[in-house]
Amino acid sequence: TPDVRPLVAGNWKMNGTGESLDELRIIVNRPNSAIGEKIDALICVPATLVFRAAQSVEGEALHIGGEDCHAKKSGAHTGDISAAMLKDAGASHVIVGHSERRTDHGETDAMVNAKAVAAWDAGLVAIICIGETEAQRKAGATLDIIATQLAGSIPDGATAANTVIAYEPVWAIGTGLTPTAEDVREVHASIRAALAARFGGQGARQRILYGGSVKPSNAVELLGIENVDGALVGGASLKAVDFLAICEAYH
Ligand code: PEP
């Protein structure tokens, strides 16, 4: 999208301990990478690592995010993490509504919407995930599902600064499968149209990431598609060399 700075975001999921922080140092120590020059980059890490990850890249162009937050500010929610806690630990972003949260924890569009508001209230950028299942795609329902998820998951206050949309076809996550370039183009165009219709100029500039089996070998093609403003990368974000290679698509 013209005038939109790309974002490549990693998602470590439930992977990583202290020694994994070495990968972050490798990323920031790579000379002449696109990160900070042509693109923004972010790694979302398990809650246990947010503080140490943020410390280990302090002053660098690489940002650190959380993978989920609770919708409430505080209270009796054993085991949950608030957006303010992530912010306090050094995060700048948080993923909300990842398909694994929707599946594993029954998160609905309304819950995702509330989490995005909580993220903003804490000063975090919300990365709101949407995407169709394999059955929905086979039924030809993709664009309808996307429209419903967009309407339900994105709060009214969304701007280009506080919100990133990630289109992640559920069947493409962690499978090695990706949609065709034409299918990605079609979905991203429909998301752009919906955002522009609802949010005007802000919607025209909101980043729309593609996620689902992005790897070094397909990054150039996927990231070159119209209205693809970056990637959300799971498996290939665990190793600095792969993450850096994906970022190189912008060089
Ligand atoms: C993800 O978890 O958001 C994701 C896209 O995973 P992967 O890149 O492994 O498919």
Boltz pocket constraint, residues with backbone or C-beta under 6 A from the ligand:
constraints:
  - pocket:
      binder: B
      contacts: [[A, 11], [A, 13], [A, 168], [A, 172], [A, 173], [A, 174], [A, 175], [A, 176], [A, 211], [A, 212], [A, 213], [A, 214], [A, 232], [A, 233], [A, 234], [A, 235], [A, 236]]
      max_distance: 6.0
